[in-house]
Amino acid sequence: MDFLGTLLWGVEVASGYAIDVWNCRARLSRWQGDTLLEAENWRELEDEAVEAIEAFGGAVNLSGLYPCPAELAEKGVWQ
């Protein structure tokens, strides 16, 4: 997988999932090739995504990619 060496906030990401933050919204996303796709149910999971960002030491007003906990990634619905 292409993303194995990707660093998000200094943390190696090997799961293929990330929390994509922009415009003060937290979207559960996953890599498909070079494209980051949102989960169909990201809005339902947004509160949990924000909690994960804050537990990591980030904030929803700091745009960027954050590591996604496995238990949150498992809740995502994908096309």
Helices and strands as residue ranges (DSSP letters): G 2-5, E 7-8, E 11-12, E 17-22, E 25-32, E 35-38, H 42-56, E 64-67, H 70-73
